[in-house]
């Protein structure tokens, strides 16, 4: 199966970001805002997710200190957490690359089955 960067994966617990992503102290003014994500990346991520038969959800932690992207792939559920002060577009690009590689892997398997 295609490999993906799991640096941001956290326990899938709706609304609860892992402690390392919670806002504390003076860093509480900035909130995760999906308006910071490039629209084309969101569109590409949704499309690449759907092509492989997976699903995705977008949200934030309860305190707004982290982005939360839920992934439903092959019956498994994970949540990607990203602190709001990090680049959400970079994570979106990584996820797109993952789903594109997953699609290519599925196509190779399908073409091999037809040949065999």
Secondary structure by P-SEA (a helix, b strand, c coil): ccccccccccccccccccccccccccccccccccccccaaaaaaaaaaaaaacccbbbbbcccccbbbbbbbcccbbbbbbbcccccaaaaaaaaaaaaaaaaaaaaaaaaaaaac
